[in-house]
Amino acid sequence: MEQVASEITACRKCGFWKKRKNPVPGEGNLNADVMFVGEAPGYWEDVEGKPFVGSAGEILDDMLSKIGLSRDRVYIGNVLKCRPPENRDPLVSEIEACVPYLDEQISIIKPKIIVTLGRHSTSHILSKCGLKVGGITEVRGSRYQVEVQGFRVLVIPMYHPAAVLYNPRYRGDLERDFQLLRRELERCGCV
């Protein structure tokens, strides 16, 4: 994983490196049963070089705590490893340039469950299995047993925690989705 992080730091595949403060390779337990995949670093993640450290990170930490997990038991990463300018949606070419790093991280960790946080991460992970996603609202809270990077994994799409900041009514959905995650962890004997 250190080699992947070094490659991300040196990456010049798209123009994001020109304006970033820090790349955000990801962090967490390399033997994690659960891997969270977000979309891209935000402002504070760019400043600190760590995933989910801003307000969305506080929500993620709260949700983890409510199901008896903590960051040291999971791995957290993003589809994009650098913050897009003005936090805009990434272009397809930018995603394609960056996703080999995420794919390598998935291959290293081999999680039993991948939780996709938001539209872009859900679309990317499920598209690798031939599934097309219209929007996160359609698929959040569902379960997909699929093959990713050559091994079977359960994918659970959820709203990105930042969605709760902008639409507090999503908090209940996110809490229910984390309870689903808890049940799946119990089912596979991971808790």
C-alpha positions, -999 to 999 in steps of 0.1 A, spaced: 0 0 0 30 23 6 40 19 -30 5 28 -42 6 59 -19 39 69 -34 26 65 -69 -4 87 -60 19 114 -46 39 114 -78 9 111 -102 5 136 -130 -22 117 -150 -47 146 -148 -44 183 -140 -56 179 -103 -21 177 -90 -14 213 -101 -39 227 -76 -40 202 -48 -24 208 -14 -21 171 -7 -31 139 -24 -54 117 -3 -44 81 -10 -67 66 18 -60 51 52 -71 24 76 -67 -12 84 -51 -32 55 -69 -63 68 -103 -46 70 -134 -66 63 -151 -33 52 -138 -8 28 -155 26 24 -152 43 -10 -161 79 -13 -160 101 -44 -132 126 -40 -114 146 -13 -130 178 -1 -114 210 12 -102 197 46 -91 164 31 -70 183 7 -55 203 35 -47 173 57 -41 146 31 -65 122 49 -100 110 39 -132 122 56 -117 146 81 -142 175 77 -179 176 86 -187 146 65 -160 127 83 -177 136 117 -209 121 103 -191 90 91 -174 86 125 -207 89 143 -223 63 120 -194 39 125 -196 44 163 -234 36 163 -227 1 148 -196 -6 170 -169 2 145 -141 27 143 -117 39 117 -90 16 129 -112 -14 118 -120 -2 83 -103 11 53 -114 45 38 -105 57 3 -119 76 -26 -124 71 -64 -103 103 -69 -72 108 -49 -70 146 -54 -96 173 -49 -113 185 -81 -110 223 -86 -139 241 -69 -151 206 -58 -167 201 -92 -179 167 -105 -150 149 -121 -148 143 -159 -149 107 -171 -113 110 -183 -102 121 -148 -120 92 -132 -104 68 -157 -70 82 -149 -73 77 -112 -93 45 -107 -64 21 -112 -51 33 -78 -84 24 -62 -85 -10 -80 -51 -17 -67 -61 -8 -31 -92 -31 -34 -69 -59 -46 -45 -54 -16 -73 -52 10 -97 -78 -4 -126 -66 18 -156 -87 23 -178 -56 20 -174 -25 0 -196 4 11 -198 30 -17 -205 65 -5 -223 86 -31 -231 85 -68 -196 84 -84 -182 56 -62 -213 36 -66 -214 40 -103 -177 31 -106 -178 0 -85 -210 -14 -99 -200 -6 -135 -170 -29 -130 -196 -57 -126 -216 -47 -156 -243 -29 -136 -255 5 -147 -266 29 -119 -291 57 -127 -287 75 -94 -277 68 -58 -313 73 -46 -324 42 -67 -298 19 -52 -289 31 -17 -296 5 10 -294 -23 -15 -270 -53 -15 -251 -65 -45 -230 -97 -43 -206 -92 -72 -171 -100 -84 -146 -72 -81 -109 -75 -89 -113 -113 -92 -130 -120 -59 -165 -120 -45 -176 -90 -24 -208 -75 -11 -214 -40 -22 -237 -17 -2 -243 17 -18 -251 45 6 -256 83 5 -223 102 9 -222 116 45 -220 151 30 -255 146 16 -268 147 52 -252 181 57 -272 194 28 -304 173 33 -308 164 69 -338 142 60 -312 117 46 -298 110 80 -324 84 88 -317 66 55 -280 67 63 -285 53 98 -307 25 84 -280 17 58 -254 15 85 -276 -9 104 -278 -30 72 -240 -30 72 -240 -41 108 -263 -70 100 -241 -81 71 -210 -79 93 -227 -102 118 -238 -125 90 -203 -130 78 -189 -133 113 -169 -101 111 -180 -86 144 
